Amino acid sequence: MTPMLRAAGFTGSRLRARADSGAVHPTLPAQVEYERSAMGHDLTRLVRAHAECSADHREAIAESRQRWDAERSNRSPSAGAAGVAVGR
């Protein structure tokens, strides 16, 4: 570990291992390179699929949200989530 990293307060075997592999650079503040794991790549595919589905159904989602908001705005202020008066 370089004196510069030590001076910045970076210690520990995990950081040393990353520094030895070239993933941590001796700069202030420390520059760290990250790579996505295989699980991270899988998650990226799932998040992209979710985003695409949301974009494909954007209009239906907006209409559903408007119906939901309209239904809830017609309730009395003391009504709970199920439309039942609470605290009385």
Backbone hydrogen bonds in HBPLUS format (Angstrom, degrees):
<---DONOR---> <-ACCEPTOR-->    atom                        ^
c    i                          cat <-CA-CA->   ^        H-A-AA   ^      H-
h    n   atom  resd res      DA  || num        DHA   H-A  angle D-A-AA Bond
n    s   type  num  typ     dist DA aas  dist angle  dist       angle   num
A0006-ARG N   A0002-THR O   3.06 MM   4  6.37 164.8  2.09 154.1 158.7     1
A0007-ALA N   A0003-PRO O   2.78 MM   4  5.93 155.6  1.84 147.2 153.9     2
A0008-ALA N   A0004-MET O   3.07 MM   4  6.29 135.2  2.28 136.2 147.6     3
A0008-ALA N   A0005-LEU O   3.10 MM   3  5.04 127.4  2.38  93.1 107.3     4
A0010-PHE N   A0005-LEU O   3.05 MM   5  5.47 161.9  2.08 155.2 149.3     5
A0009-GLY N   A0006-ARG O   2.94 MM   3  5.13 157.1  1.99 106.7 113.6     6
A0016-ARG N   A0012-GLY O   3.04 MM   4  6.31 158.8  2.08 148.7 155.4     7
A0017-ALA N   A0013-SER O   2.88 MM   4  6.05 156.8  1.93 146.2 152.2     8
A0018-ARG N   A0014-ARG O   3.01 MM   4  6.28 153.7  2.08 143.8 150.9     9
A0019-ALA N   A0015-LEU O   2.76 MM   4  6.01 152.0  1.84 149.8 158.5    10
A0020-ASP N   A0016-ARG O   2.81 MM   4  6.04 158.1  1.86 151.7 157.4    11
A0021-SER N   A0017-ALA O   3.10 MM   4  6.29 139.2  2.27 136.8 147.1    12
A0023-ALA N   A0018-ARG O   2.86 MM   5  5.10 139.8  2.03 164.8 158.1    13
A0022-GLY N   A0019-ALA O   3.10 MM   3  5.14 154.7  2.17 102.1 110.0    14
A0033-GLU N   A0023-ALA O   2.72 MM  10  4.98 161.1  1.75 152.9 158.9    15
A0025-HIS N   A0031-GLN O   2.81 MM   6  5.22 166.8  1.82 159.3 163.8    16
A0027-THR N   A0025-HIS O   2.73 MM   2  5.70 133.0  1.95 114.3  98.8    17
A0040-GLY N   A0037-SER O   3.04 MM   3  4.90 116.0  2.46  91.0 106.9    18
A0041-HIS N   A0037-SER O   2.97 MM   4  6.36 148.5  2.07 148.9 157.2    19
A0042-ASP N   A0038-ALA O   3.02 MM   4  6.35 155.2  2.08 146.8 153.4    20
A0043-LEU N   A0039-MET O   2.92 MM   4  6.18 158.6  1.96 148.7 154.5    21
A0044-THR N   A0040-GLY O   2.92 MM   4  6.12 149.8  2.01 142.4 150.8    22
A0045-ARG N   A0041-HIS O   3.12 MM   4  6.44 154.7  2.19 147.4 152.7    23
A0046-LEU N   A0042-ASP O   3.15 MM   4  6.51 153.7  2.22 146.5 153.5    24
A0047-VAL N   A0043-LEU O   2.88 MM   4  6.15 161.9  1.91 156.9 161.5    25
A0048-ARG N   A0044-THR O   2.93 MM   4  6.10 162.0  1.96 151.0 156.0    26
A0049-ALA N   A0045-ARG O   3.00 MM   4  6.17 157.1  2.05 143.6 150.0    27
A0050-HIS N   A0046-LEU O   2.95 MM   4  6.20 155.8  2.00 147.5 154.1    28
A0051-ALA N   A0047-VAL O   2.92 MM   4  6.16 159.4  1.96 150.2 155.7    29
A0052-GLU N   A0048-ARG O   2.87 MM   4  6.11 159.2  1.92 152.7 158.2    30
A0053-CYS N   A0049-ALA O   2.95 MM   4  6.13 159.6  1.99 148.1 153.5    31
A0054-SER N   A0050-HIS O   2.94 MM   4  6.16 159.6  1.98 149.2 154.9    32
A0055-ALA N   A0051-ALA O   2.93 MM   4  6.17 156.4  1.99 147.6 153.9    33
A0056-ASP N   A0052-GLU O   2.84 MM   4  6.05 157.6  1.89 149.7 156.2    34
A0057-HIS N   A0053-CYS O   3.07 MM   4  6.24 141.7  2.23 144.4 153.6    35
A0058-ARG N   A0055-ALA O   3.39 MM   3  4.99 165.5  2.41 105.1 103.5    36
A0061-ILE N   A0057-HIS O   2.94 MM   4  6.13 157.5  1.99 159.7 167.0    37
A0062-ALA N   A0058-ARG O   2.95 MM   4  6.17 158.3  1.99 150.1 155.7    38
A0063-GLU N   A0059-GLU O   2.97 MM   4  6.23 160.0  2.01 151.4 156.6    39
A0064-SER N   A0060-ALA O   2.96 MM   4  6.10 159.6  2.00 144.8 150.6    40
A0065-ARG N   A0061-ILE O   2.90 MM   4  6.09 155.8  1.96 148.5 155.3    41
A0066-GLN N   A0062-ALA O   2.95 MM   4  6.20 155.4  2.01 146.9 153.3    42
A0067-ARG N   A0063-GLU O   2.98 MM   4  6.28 158.7  2.02 150.7 156.1    43
A0068-TRP N   A0064-SER O   2.94 MM   4  6.15 163.5  1.97 150.4 155.0    44
A0069-ASP N   A0065-ARG O   2.91 MM   4  6.12 168.8  1.92 153.7 156.4    45
A0070-ALA N   A0066-GLN O   2.89 MM   4  6.03 159.1  1.94 147.8 154.0    46
A0071-GLU N   A0067-ARG O   2.91 MM   4  6.10 160.8  1.94 153.7 158.4    47
A0072-ARG N   A0068-TRP O   3.09 MM   4  6.34 155.4  2.15 149.4 156.0    48
A0073-SER N   A0069-ASP O   2.92 MM   4  6.09 142.0  2.07 146.2 156.7    49
A0075-ARG N   A0072-ARG O   3.35 MM   3  5.56 167.0  2.37 107.6 111.2    50
A0079-ALA N   A0076-SER O   3.00 MM   3  5.41 166.0  2.02 120.4 123.4    51
A0086-VAL N   A0078-SER O   3.13 MM   8  6.18 158.1  2.18 162.2 162.0    52
A0080-GLY N   A0084-VAL O   2.69 MM   4  5.27 160.3  1.73 133.5 139.4    53
A0083-GLY N   A0080-GLY O   2.98 MM   3  5.18 162.3  2.01 113.5 117.3    54
